[in-house]
Amino acid sequence: MKRRVAIEEWLTHDERARVRSAIREAERHTSGEIRVHLDIPILDEVLEHAAFVFRDLGMDRTRERNGVLIYVSVPGRQVAVIGDAGIHAKLGDDYWQEVLGAILAHFREDRFCDGLCAGVAMLGEKLRQHFPRRGDDRNELSDDVSFGR
């Protein structure tokens, strides 16, 4: 019988550190903020639930409204990528689907950390283009992977 994996165990300690490093690297040249959130099974539609988590994490309160969330409901491998109003106005729905596709390509091969890091890197490039880092920029949100309960 297969043991159920707790969401905190879905990525190893080293993999969580890789994701955190990818976020820090992506944010190095932008005022944008990227978060990765791993969650328990959900009953809602994944994008709807990701929007709830986005607000719950305070991602809608960044100075330039340029936060982006990669949300994963671990047991069902349901994934959503959602951006705040500032970045969404510049990129639109098609770009979120492109990032989602890149993440899911890795997930299909059980390379979860690689998928998250690839998605973070893609987001960092676009954030850098549209929201370059300013002299007074500060890290507004945690770079650590967060977990639902």
Backbone torsions as a table, in degrees:
resi	resn	phi	psi	omega
1	MET	NA	133.5	-177.9
2	LYS	-78.2	130.8	179.6
3	ARG	-75.6	136.5	176.7
4	ARG	-73.3	130.1	-177.6
5	VAL	-92.2	127.8	174.3
6	ALA	-66.3	149.0	-176.1
7	ILE	-60.4	-31.4	178.6
8	GLU	-66.9	-22.4	-178.9
9	GLU	-93.0	-5.8	-176.7
10	TRP	-63.1	-36.2	171.3
11	LEU	-114.0	138.0	176.8
12	THR	-69.4	169.1	176.2
13	HIS	-56.2	-45.2	180.0
14	ASP	-65.0	-37.4	178.3
15	GLU	-68.0	-39.5	176.1
16	ARG	-62.2	-38.1	177.1
17	ALA	-65.4	-37.4	176.7
18	ARG	-63.2	-43.2	179.0
19	VAL	-63.6	-45.4	178.3
20	ARG	-59.1	-43.0	178.0
21	SER	-63.9	-38.9	177.9
22	ALA	-63.5	-40.4	178.3
23	ILE	-65.0	-46.5	-179.9
24	ARG	-61.0	-41.3	178.2
25	GLU	-65.2	-43.6	-179.7
26	ALA	-63.5	-36.1	-177.1
27	GLU	-85.3	-6.7	-176.2
28	ARG	-61.3	-29.7	-175.5
29	HIS	-116.5	18.9	-177.8
30	THR	-143.4	156.8	171.2
31	SER	-86.6	-5.1	179.7
32	GLY	-67.7	160.9	-179.1
33	GLU	-125.4	133.1	179.1
34	ILE	-121.6	134.9	174.9
35	ARG	-128.1	149.8	171.2
36	VAL	-121.0	128.1	-177.3
37	HIS	-128.2	125.7	176.6
38	LEU	-105.1	136.8	-171.7
39	ASP	-133.4	167.8	176.3
40	ILE	-77.4	177.7	176.4
41	PRO	-59.1	144.8	-179.7
42	ILE	-123.5	154.4	176.7
43	LEU	-99.3	-25.1	-179.3
44	ASP	-72.1	168.7	169.2
45	GLU	-66.9	140.9	-169.3
46	VAL	-61.4	-41.7	-179.3
47	LEU	-67.1	-38.4	177.6
48	GLU	-63.0	-44.1	-179.9
49	HIS	-68.9	-38.1	177.6
50	ALA	-61.0	-38.1	177.9
51	ALA	-63.6	-38.8	176.5
52	PHE	-62.7	-48.0	-179.3
53	VAL	-63.5	-39.4	177.6
54	PHE	-53.0	-49.7	179.5
55	ARG	-68.8	-40.9	-178.8
56	ASP	-61.3	-34.6	178.4
57	LEU	-80.9	-2.0	179.3
58	GLY	76.7	19.5	-177.1
59	MET	-72.5	-15.2	178.1
60	ASP	-87.8	8.2	-178.3
61	ARG	-116.4	19.1	176.4
62	THR	-75.6	154.9	-174.0
63	ARG	-56.9	-42.6	-175.8
64	GLU	-105.1	9.3	-179.7
65	ARG	53.9	47.5	-175.5
66	ASN	-126.0	33.8	175.7
67	GLY	-85.7	148.4	177.5
68	VAL	-133.6	134.6	-179.8
69	LEU	-114.0	130.4	165.7
70	ILE	-101.3	113.5	-175.9
71	TYR	-109.3	133.2	177.6
72	VAL	-132.4	120.8	166.9
73	SER	-87.5	103.6	-167.6
74	VAL	-57.1	-52.3	-173.5
75	PRO	-58.1	-38.6	-179.2
76	GLY	-96.9	0.6	-176.1
77	ARG	51.0	40.2	175.4
78	GLN	-86.4	131.2	-173.9
79	VAL	-130.0	142.6	173.0
80	ALA	-139.1	147.7	173.5
81	VAL	-122.7	123.6	-175.4
82	ILE	-134.8	133.7	-179.5
83	GLY	-117.0	151.1	179.1
84	ASP	-71.5	173.4	-172.4
85	ALA	-56.5	-41.3	-176.4
86	GLY	-63.4	-46.7	-179.2
87	ILE	-80.2	-34.0	179.1
88	HIS	-62.6	-37.0	179.2
89	ALA	-61.9	-28.5	-178.9
90	LYS	-89.4	-26.6	-173.4
91	LEU	-111.3	-38.9	178.6
92	GLY	75.4	175.5	-173.6
93	ASP	-61.8	-37.9	-176.2
94	ASP	-59.2	-38.3	-179.0
95	TYR	-67.0	-40.8	178.8
96	TRP	-60.3	-37.7	178.6
97	GLN	-67.2	-35.4	177.2
98	GLU	-63.8	-46.1	178.3
99	VAL	-63.8	-44.5	178.4
100	LEU	-57.0	-44.5	179.2
101	GLY	-60.5	-40.7	178.8
102	ALA	-64.8	-42.4	179.1
103	ILE	-63.6	-48.8	-176.2
104	LEU	-65.4	-30.1	176.7
105	ALA	-59.4	-41.1	176.7
106	HIS	-71.6	-41.0	-178.9
107	PHE	-60.2	-37.9	-179.5
108	ARG	-61.3	-23.0	178.2
109	GLU	-101.7	16.3	-179.9
110	ASP	58.3	31.6	176.7
111	ARG	-109.4	73.7	-171.6
112	PHE	-68.6	-46.9	179.5
113	CYS	-61.5	-43.7	178.7
114	ASP	-60.3	-40.4	179.1
115	GLY	-63.6	-45.3	179.4
116	LEU	-64.2	-43.6	179.9
117	CYS	-64.9	-38.5	177.9
118	ALA	-64.2	-43.6	178.1
119	GLY	-62.7	-43.5	178.8
120	VAL	-60.8	-44.1	-179.5
121	ALA	-62.3	-43.8	178.3
122	MET	-60.2	-45.0	-179.8
123	LEU	-63.7	-41.3	-179.9
124	GLY	-59.3	-39.8	179.2
125	GLU	-62.7	-44.6	-179.4
126	LYS	-70.3	-39.8	177.8
127	LEU	-62.4	-39.7	179.0
128	ARG	-61.3	-41.8	179.7
129	GLN	-63.7	-45.7	-171.2
130	HIS	-95.3	-22.5	-179.2
131	PHE	-137.2	70.1	179.8
132	PRO	-60.4	151.2	179.5
133	ARG	-62.4	138.5	177.5
134	ARG	-107.7	163.3	-178.8
135	GLY	-60.8	-30.8	-177.4
136	ASP	-98.4	14.6	-178.0
137	ASP	-68.3	145.5	173.3
138	ARG	-138.0	156.0	179.0
139	ASN	-74.2	109.7	-174.4
140	GLU	-84.9	-22.5	-176.6
141	LEU	-132.7	154.0	179.2
142	SER	-60.5	145.5	175.9
143	ASP	-93.0	-6.3	-179.6
144	ASP	-73.4	147.5	171.6
145	VAL	-62.7	132.9	177.8
146	SER	-105.8	160.8	-174.8
147	PHE	-129.6	138.9	173.3
148	GLY	-83.2	171.3	179.1
149	ARG	-126.5	NA	NA
